Amino acid sequence: MFVQKYHNWVATVVFEDGSQVFFDGPKDLFRYLLDLEKFKAKGRKISGVFVTDYYRVRFIDAKTAHFVSGSDVMGPMGGELIPLEKREEAETFAQDHGGREILGFDDITLEKIPK
């Protein structure tokens, strides 16, 4: 998928050598991060992980973002983890859009990623 068409959803992993891998949304980013060996990236040093904030439409640090799971908002590939910079915004978003859970970066597992 070409991520340029979905700039409101882009996520990226930045490696120490300056190379980057782009994704069409946070759920594919996490599928990658949680199985680096499968994607032949195991052992590569990651210097940053970024997602696009849903409201601000700009990159934020994925490690400090709040992700709403189970909402009625669909990303380019269906159900998505909705990234927000502030916890209060994630709580309001979850209430407004039927979100089931607010997750931090380290809370996300393969089982919690929308299908």
Secondary structure, DSSP 8 states (H G I E B T S, - for coil): --GGGGTTT-EEEEETTS-EEEESSHHHHHHHHTTTTTTT-TT--EEEEEEE-TTT-SEEETTT-EEEES-S-EETTEE--EEESSHHHHHHHHHHHT--EEE-GGG--GGGS--
